[in-house]
Amino acid sequence: RRANEADARTTKAEAATTQSAEKAEIVARELVTANAKLEAAERRANEADTRTVRAEAATAAATRDLVNANATMQAGQARLESAARELEDAKKAVATASAAAKKAGEDAAELRGKLAAPQTEPHRTVKKS
């Protein structure tokens, strides 16, 4: 009877050992799978980091381009404003010159009128003694 009990315990222990070995194999396969997934995730993270660095560089370049374009636009705007002031000054100068020319024409007409009008007194020559 003791031998049967020992055989039963041995059989039970062997079954437990086999079951533990099977579980260990399953865990080992799961570990390999998890490890592969982790490596794949790390690769994707590295690729994402690389894309992020490239995107940041592109964003920095675009920002520099925008700053340069803005500076160029502001310089152009300043030139336009200066040209507009110069145009206004030129218009004022033309108006002033036109008024002066009109006045000069009127003065010339008046002088021509005086010269063309018959003189009321004849010229006298005064003799000195």
C-alpha positions in Angstrom: 0.0 0.0 0.0 2.8 2.4 0.8 4.3 1.7 -2.6 1.0 2.5 -4.3 0.8 5.7 -2.3 4.4 6.6 -3.3 3.6 5.8 -6.9 0.5 7.9 -6.8 2.5 10.8 -5.2 5.2 10.4 -7.9 2.7 10.3 -10.7 1.0 13.4 -9.2 4.4 15.2 -8.9 5.3 14.2 -12.5 2.0 15.6 -13.7 2.6 18.8 -11.7 6.1 19.1 -13.2 4.8 18.5 -16.7 2.1 21.1 -16.2 4.6 23.6 -14.8 6.9 22.9 -17.7 4.0 23.5 -20.2 3.1 26.7 -18.3 6.8 27.8 -18.4 6.8 27.2 -22.2 3.7 29.3 -22.6 5.1 32.1 -20.5 8.4 31.9 -22.5 6.5 32.2 -25.8 4.4 35.1 -24.4 7.7 36.7 -23.2 9.2 36.4 -26.7 6.0 37.9 -28.3 6.0 40.7 -25.8 9.7 41.4 -26.4 9.1 41.5 -30.2 6.1 43.9 -29.6 8.3 46.1 -27.4 11.1 46.2 -30.0 8.6 47.1 -32.7 7.1 49.9 -30.5 10.6 51.2 -29.8 11.3 51.3 -33.6 8.1 53.2 -34.2 8.9 55.6 -31.4 12.4 56.2 -32.9 10.8 56.8 -36.3 8.3 59.2 -34.8 11.2 61.0 -33.0 13.0 61.3 -36.4 9.8 62.7 -38.1 9.3 65.1 -35.2 12.9 66.4 -35.5 12.4 66.9 -39.3 9.1 68.6 -38.7 10.6 70.9 -36.2 13.4 71.8 -38.6 10.8 72.5 -41.3 8.8 74.6 -39.0 11.9 76.6 -38.0 12.8 77.2 -41.7 9.2 78.2 -42.4 9.3 80.6 -39.5 12.5 82.2 -40.7 11.0 82.5 -44.2 7.9 84.2 -42.7 10.0 86.6 -40.6 12.0 87.5 -43.7 8.9 87.9 -45.8 7.4 90.1 -43.1 10.5 92.3 -42.9 10.5 92.6 -46.7 6.8 93.5 -46.7 7.3 96.1 -43.9 10.2 97.7 -45.9 8.0 97.8 -49.0 5.2 99.4 -47.0 7.6 102.0 -45.7 8.7 102.8 -49.2 5.1 103.1 -50.3 4.3 105.4 -47.5 7.4 107.5 -48.3 6.4 107.6 -52.0 2.9 108.7 -51.0 4.3 111.6 -48.9 6.6 112.6 -51.8 3.6 112.5 -54.1 1.6 114.7 -51.8 4.5 117.1 -51.5 4.8 117.2 -55.3 1.1 117.9 -55.6 1.4 120.8 -53.2 4.5 122.1 -55.1 2.6 121.9 -58.4 -0.4 123.7 -56.9 1.9 126.4 -55.5 3.7 126.7 -58.8 0.4 126.8 -60.7 -0.9 129.6 -58.4 2.4 131.5 -58.9 2.2 131.1 -62.7 -1.4 132.2 -62.7 -0.4 135.3 -60.6 2.6 136.0 -62.9 0.3 135.7 -65.9 -2.2 138.1 -64.3 0.6 140.5 -63.4 2.0 140.3 -67.0 -1.4 141.0 -68.5 -1.8 143.9 -66.2 1.6 145.3 -67.2 0.8 144.7 -70.9 -2.5 146.5 -70.4 -0.7 149.5 -68.8 1.8 149.6 -71.6 -0.8 149.4 -74.3 -3.1 152.0 -72.8 -2.7 155.5 -74.3 -0.8 157.8 -72.0 -2.7 160.7 -70.8 0.3 163.0 -70.5 2.8 163.4 -73.2 6.5 163.0 -72.3 8.2 166.1 -71.5 11.8 166.6 -71.7 13.2 168.7 -68.9 16.2 170.8 -69.7 18.7 171.5 -67.2 20.4 174.9 -67.1 
